[in-house]
Amino acid sequence: MTTPIRTIFSRRAPDHVTDALVDVLSEGETYEFKALFLKVYAGLKLKNAVSGGEEMLRLRCYEKLQNLTRRGLAIKTGKNYGALKGIEKASSVHQLARADAAVAARIAAAG
């Protein structure tokens, strides 16, 4: 008996929390997490992209910030966080543009 081959297609929605973090950190200032979160929360609230409650959003924001730090796009100095060169690479717009360029390259190579 053979198992059917399934094609996995994953369409990820834009990550609003990471985008908001990138926007705030791109301003060139360093922030303590509380001040950073308040700016991110205010930005998301303006875009009507807040869901799951403030505490859950605070946890997601902290997790995304640690991810940016691990990837070398943000830096933590003491209790302050700041952006490093190339932080805009983490935004959804950049990720989607990179995916579109990869698709266009495949189409050009095939045809």
N, C-alpha and C positions, 0 to 999 in steps of 0.2 A: 504494500500500500504506500503510495507516495503522498507526500504532503504538498499542498498547493504552494506555489511561490507567491508571496505577497510583496507588493511594492509598497514601501513605506514612504509616505509623503507627509512631511511635517511643515506646516505653515505656522510659523511663530508670529504672534502678535508683537507689535512694538513694545519694548520694555520701558514703560513710562517712568519707573523709579530710577533706573540707570540713566535715562535721558535727562531727568531732572537733576540728578547728582552731577552729571557732566556739565549741564548748563551752569549750575551754581559754582562748581569748582573751576570752570573755565574763566571765571571773572578774574582770576589771578590772586585771590586772597586765600588766607588759611583760616579755617574755622574749627572750633571745638565741635564735637558731634552734636551737642544740643542745639547750638546756633545753626549748624548746617542742616539738621533735620527740620528746624522751624522754617528755613528758607525753602527747602524741598517740599515740605508739606503745604506751604502757602502757594507755591507754584503749581503743585498737583491739584490743589483745591480750585484754583482759577481755571484750570483745564477740565475740571469736573472728572478727574481721574483717580479720586480717592475712593477706595473700597476696602472693606474688611476691618475698619476701625483704626484709630490712631496708634494703638499699641502694636497691632499686627504690622502696620505700615512702618513703624519705628524699627521693628525686628528685620523686616525686609530691606529697609534702607541700610541698616548696619551690615547686614549680610552682603549686600551689593557693594558697599564701600570697602569691606574687607576683600572682596573679590577684585576690585579695582587696584587695591594696594598689592595684593598677591601678584597680579599681572604686570605690575610695574608702571601703572598709569596714574597712580596717586601715591602720596607719601604721608606717612604718619610721623610727626615729630612731637614727642611727648603726648599731649592730648589733642593736638591740632592736626588737621588733615588739609592737604593742599594738592593741587594738580601737578603732574609732571608733563613733559612734552609728549604729545600724541594722545592725550586723554580723549580727544574727539573720536578716536577710533572705536571707542566703546559705545558710541551712540547708535541707536537703531537706524538712523539715516545712513550712517557710514556702513553698517553691516548689510543693509539692503542694497546699497550701491555696489558693494563688493560682490554680493550674490548675483546681481543683474549683470555685472561685468563677466562673471564666470560663465553664466548662461550664454551671453553674447559670444564669448570666446569659443564655447562648444559648438554653437551654431555656425560660426565662421569656419571652424576647423572641419565640420562635417560637410559643409556645402560650399 
